[in-house]
Amino acid sequence: MGSDLPPKQRLKLVRQSLYAAFSFRGHVPVKIRDHPLGAVIGVSGRRIYVPSALRWKLYKKGWAARLDQLEREYGVGRHIDLQRGDVIVDIGANAGEFAHVAARYGASIHCLEPDPRVFACLLANIEGLPDVSAHDALIWKENAEISFYSAPERADSSVFNEGQGPENRKQAVTLESFCADKAITHIDLLKCDAEGAEPEVLEGIGAMFAHIRVIALDTGAERNGERTHEACRALLEANNFEVFDETVGKRLMTYGVNRHDLEKNETVPDNSAAFPK
C-alpha cells in the first residue's frame, strides 16, 4: 500500500477491496506499491506508474473503464470519430493514459507534459506503444521562459499555482512553433488539460487553427479557482470553430469543432447537455 496515502484513503482502499470481492457496481481489485517514480497501481493485470498513490481512485472499475471514461470526457465517439492514422496532440498528457486510447484506434499521438516527475511516469506508461511520442514541453501563447509550479501529487502543476509547489523556470513554446518543429501539418484531435492555461494555449495556435479538426479542452475551475470556458469560447469562435460546453461526469469541458469539418460531414454534434452561452 502506498506510504503517502492518508488514513482516510487507506480506509477507502480497504472498502474498495470489499466491493471488488463481491463485484459491487463493477469495482475491481486495486493494488498499490511504492516506486521511485511515486507509486505503481496494479489493476486489471496492468501496472500504471503515477507520481502519487492518490491516483488509485481513477481505477476503481478497472483499466478499460478508465479509458472509456477518458473517451467520453474528451468527446471521442461524440465530437470526433478516431480512425487509424489520425493525429492527436495531447497537451498536459499527465501519466500518458490517453496514449492507450489512441492505440485503441490506431491513431498516432504526441504526448506533451511539462512536469518532470509526471513526465517520467508518462515515459514508463507508454513504453511499447506504437505511434506515440513523448515531449517535455510547456505550451504557451508565446515562445518565452516562464515560471511553472510543480504539484504532481494533486495533479495540479500549473503556471498559475504560485506557492503551491516548487518553481521551475521552463522554456515555453507556442503550439504553432511546436508543430513546425515536429513537422506536424494537421491535427485531428487536440486534447488539452492545461490547468487553467487553456486560453494561452489557444492564443499560440496561430495558423495551425485551420489544420485542426476538433479541440477538446478541460475548462474546469483551475485558474485561481475560476473557469476558462468563456475566454476559450471567444478564441475558438473567432477562429471558425463551433463551440460546445458540456459537463461530462465531473469534468467541465469545452469542445471546438472546425466549421469546415462540420460542413464536410453535414452533421452537428449533439449539444443537448451543453451549458447556455
N, C-alpha and C positions, 0 to 999 in steps of 0.2 A: 504494500500500500504506500502511496506517495507520502514522503515525510513532510511535504509542505501543505498537506491537507489539514484545515482546521477541524476541530472536533465535530462541528455540525455537518461538515461534508463527509466525515468518516461514518457518521450515523446514516447519512443518506446512501452511502455506498453499501452499507450493510442491508439497508432496506431494498436497494437495487438487487442484491443477491437473492433476497427472499422473493421479490417479484419475478426474477428470472427463473427461479426454481419451479414456479407454477405457471410460467409463460404468461404472466399477467399483462394484458394490454401490449403485447409484443416486446416486453422488456427481455433483454438478453444478459448473460454474464459479462461483466466488465472487470478487467484486472489492471492494476497499476503497479509499476515499479519505478524506482528512481533510476535516473540515467544522467550521464554528464551533460546531455543537451537539455535536461529538465526532467522529463518523465517519458515512459513508454506506456501507451494504452494498449492493452490486449483485448480485442473484441472480434468476433466473427472469424477467428482464425488469422487475424491480421495484427501487425504491430504498427502503431501510429506514434511517431515521435512528436512531442509537444513541449513547449517551453515551461508549461505549468501543468501539474496534475489536475488543476481545477477544470481543465477542458474535458474531463471524463464524461461530464454531463451531456456532451453533444452526441455521445454514442450509446445512450441508454437502450435504443431499439436496434442497434447493430450498425454495421458499416454501410450496407446497401441503403438502409433507411436514411442515414446521414447524407449520402449522395443524392437520394431522391429529394430530400429537403432542400439541398443547395440548388438543385434544378428548379424547383418551384420558386425559390426566393429570387433567382436571377433570370426568371422568365423563360427557361428552356421548355419548349413544347407549347408555350403560350404566346410569347412575343417573338420567338425565334425557334426554328426547327434546325438543329445542328445536323450536319452531314459530314461524311468523310471528306477530308481535305479543307474544311473550314478553318479559319484562323481566329483564335481567341487571344486577347491580351488581358491578363488578369493583374490589375493594379491593386496592391495590398493583398497579395496572394496568401498571406499567413503561412500555415503549415503545408500548403500545396494540395489541399483536398480537391479543389476544382480541376486540377490536372487529371484526376481519376474520372471526373465527369467527362472531360474532353476525350479520354481514352474510350469511354463507352461508345462514342460516336465516330471514332477515328479522326477526330479533329486535332489540329496542332495547336499548341498553347505556349505563350510566353508568360512565365510567372515572375512578377516584379514584387520584391519585398525589401524594404529598406532597413528593417530591424535586424541587427547581426545575429542575435540569438534565435530569432524566428527563422531567419534565412537558413541557418544550419539545420533546423528541423525540416524545412522545405526540401533541402537537398537530399536528406535521408529518405523522405517520404516519396519522392518522385523517382528514386533510383530504379532503373529497369523499364520505366515507362517510355513508349515510343513517342516521337514528335513533340517532346517537351523540352523547354529550355528555362533556366532559372537566371535571374538577373538581380544583383544587389543594386536596386535603382529606386530613387526617390523622384516621383513625378510632380512637377510644379508648373506654375504659369510662366516661368522664365528659367533660363539656364543661369543658376547662381548658387553660391554657397549659403545654406540656411541652417538654422538650428532644428534639430529633431530630437524628441524626448522619448526615451525607451521605457516602455512599461509592458513587457510581454506577458507578465503574469496575469494581467487583466485584459489582454488583447486590446490595449489602449495606447499603443505607441503612436505618437502624432506630433505634428509641428505646432499644435496648439496647446499641448498639455505641459506647459512650463511648470516646473516644480513637482511634477508627478513622477519623474524618473530621471535618470542620468541624461545630461545634454550631450548630444553628438553634433558636430559640425559636419554636414554632408553636402556634396555637390549634387544639387538637384538639376533635373533636365525637363524640358517640355516633352510631351508625348510626340509632338511633331519631330523633334530632334532625335528622340529615341528610335522612332520608326525609320527615319532617314539613315541612322547609324546601323540599324539591323536589317536594312533593305526590306522592310515591311511595306508593301504597296497597298494593301487593303486589310480591313479588319471586319470579320463577320459579327463577332460579339466582343464589345469592350465591357468587361466586368470590373467594377470599381468599388472598393471599400477603403476610402482614403481617410477615415476617422475625422471627418469634418472638412477635409481639403478638397471636396468634390468640385466646387466652383473653380478653384485654381487649376485643377486637372483639366477641366473643360476649356478654360481660358488658354491653355497651352496646346490645344489640339491643332489649331490653325488650319492649314489647307487639308489636313487629314480628315476633317469632318466629312468631306464629300466622298470619302472612301470607307466609311464605317456604316454598316447596316443597322446594328442595334447597340444601344448603350444601356447598361443596367447599373444603377447607382444605389448604394445603400446611403440614404439621406436621413438616417435617424439623428437623434439629438446628441451628436458627438462633437459639435463645435462649441466649446464652452457652454454646453447644456442646450444649445439651440440646433434646430434642423437647418438643412441647406437646400431643401426642395424648391423653394421659390426662386432662389438665385440660379439653381440648375435649370429650372423650367425656362427662365428667361434666356439663358445661354443656348439651350437646346432649340427652342423655337426660333431664335434668331439665326440658327444655322440649319433650318429646313428639316427639323425633326418634329414628329408628332409626339406629344408627351402624355404619359400615363402615370399617375401617382396611385400606389396601391399598398395596402397592408397585407403582408404575406407571413402568416404566423406571427412572430414577434418583430419581424423586420418592417420598417417603413421604407419603401422602395420608390424610386423614380426611374421610369424607363423612357428612353427616346428611340423612336423607330424612324429611320430615314424615310422621308416622304416619297422619294424616288422608288424605294423598295416597296412601300405600300402601294403605290400606283402600279408597279410592275405586277404585284400579286393580286391586286384588286380586292384586298381584304383588309379589314381593320381589326386589331386585337380587341378581345372582349375587355371593356372598361367598366364592367358592372360594379366592381369593387373599388373603383377609383375614388379618391378624395375630390371634392369640388375644387375648381380652380380658385 
